[in-house]
Amino acid sequence: MSGYNVRKLKEKLFLFLIGALTVLMFSPLFHIIYSVFNNGIHVILSRRITFITGRLSDGGIGPAIIGTFILVFLASLIGLPVAFLVGVYAYEYPESTLGKATKSLLQIMLEFPTILVGVFIMQMLVVPMGTYSALAGALSLAIIMMPYVAVYTHEAMRQIPFEYRDAAFSLGLTRVKAVFRVLVPMAKRGILTGVLIGIAKVAGETAPLLFTVGGSYQTYQIGITKPVGAIPLLIYTLIQSPAKEHHEMAWGASLILLLIFLGIFIPVRLSLREVKV
Amino acid sequence: MKKIYTALTVFVLTLGLVASGCISQEQGEKTLTNTKQVPQQQIIIRTTGATFPMYQIQKWIEIYQKLNPNVKIEYEGGGSGHGQEAFLKGLADIGRTDPPVKEASWKKFLATGDQPLQFPEVVGAVVVVFNVPGVNELKLTKDVLAKIFLGEIEYWDDKAIKGVNPSAKLPHKKIIVIHRSDSSGTTAIFTTYLTQISKEWSEKVGAGKVVDWPVDKMGRGVAGKGNPGVVAILKQTKYSIAYTELSYAINENLPVAALENKAGEFVKPTEETIKTAVANVKSYIPNSTQGYKEDLKQLLDAPGKDSYPIVAFTHLLVWQNKEGKHYSPEKVKAIKEFLRWILTEGQKSENLAPGYVGLPKEVAEIGFKAVEMIQEG
């Protein structure tokens, strides 16, 4: 009987420990969200719409918001199709030399220092073009986004039981059709998660933009060969200032960035859960 | 699942629409403002580089844009090194660098076939700040300052500190020395000054953007990222001392130590003491068409009874625009006007941000001559 009690106690203790550690792990996240809301909300409330649409000299971060959207959109346009195909390729030809190389190269790319990507693009694109541009920024973001999406695609495809593949072939489908009509749709949950993580990752990147986009906060300049701003870059610049008003703007900008991030992430995440496999 | 795809597609399309909407809106706005004011196109001037003068330049930009709605000035940080490179490659119209470009690298700029011009725009100071409860005034001799950062003076109530601060209530507590963890121009200025005043420092540590702090090995050194990081640690750590830029000390209301200058006087960083120091090293500032012989040393530890010893310069780089190599005629006009404004109106106290000091007239004159040299092509 006492042995049973001890075991019960051990179980409870273990559950409590795991629960406590989980809370501990997530508390920084909630603290970040809380402090960003707390410090940012009054900045936005006091300036209202000016903060969203105004230029920096009016006390707004409008050009930076637009810039972030343009950069993420362009980076997705460049990066996602390539990354998706690379991921599928690495899954389809795991034994080939190129497939093996792709897999290990993807791992290296994941860990690649992002600032080096920025410097590389600056030398390759910005200097020859003679101007900072949204294109250069989007390209460096795409380079950072691609390995995430490719690795997730690869992993998602690998989780599909092999029988589905057999079944597809037995129906007389060609390899291309089997992969893109049967296997990819089955793995779309994992692939979409990868896409989301990739997008979320680059939406908050600062380092690769430092030497590529140039920044545009006083004017709305739109065009892929023109310099643009970005919210993370603006925050980075503002917090280096000694001035309180700059720090306040940085908090407000952080809140906007967080809202954009949550606004994309939460709905897609929630709707993904309903998918029946 | 299809719903999500549709939703995503709609989202992406809306984004595109919003973006294109902004383009047309912007053009509409432009024509509107243009009809109201002078029928002139909007001119964008880009400036890149040093972050030390950021607060000041943002303030100038804000005021200047109100006076000249057609001119927009885009500010970008990235550091002095990046400022020089972006300027050299033609990515920025006006480069900003704290340490001046030296003669050796000047040739690289001349190789473009255009004449670069370099001149100081505004000055600040590197100051020694401290957090010792009950102590608001502190005098430090050169010897004491070096020894504190070398770690040789361990306690606040050391004889050497007490000797120059007889009235201060110094506690028997260990001195915590805070320094920068990142590569920093502020560190370069401060350590260069220490090598000038202390032989021991120059032999043991030396000067640079990053140095090996001897106090770290003694367990009394703490590192902070950027000036904001250093200031935040100082405020939380009792009995600590640090170096930072004057603007941070003023904005955060930190007590600042009076330092012994070349003439042996104790001087606090104020507008007068900094201006005096700048005026006294004026002869080392070369003509705007030449690189500096030496970058920092000659500008530090200025002679004169009232000179603050650690003055921080920051310089502008602009092209002379021979044969219109770098700027269009409209841009030249805007750049010249902006720089002229910086060197005259911009130097007045109402247009200066706290912690920055305007140039003495004779030093501003160097810049003024440079601006007049810029060719409208």
Interface residues (C-beta under 8 A of the other chain):
Chain A: S57 I66 F69 I70 F73 V126 V127 G130 T131 Y132 K188 L192 L210 F211 G214 G215 S216 Y217 Q218 T219 Y220 Q221 I222 G223 P227 Y236 T237 I239 Q240 S241 P242 A243 K244 H246 P267 V268 S271 L272 V275
Chain B: M1 K3 I4 A7 L8 V12 L15 G16 V18 A19 C22 I23 Q25 E26 Q42 I44 R46 T48 T51 M54 Y55 Q58 I61 E62 Q65 K66 K72 I73 E74 Y75 E76 G77 G78 H82 K89 G90 L91 G226 N227 P228 E245 S247 Y248 I250 N251 E252 A353 G355
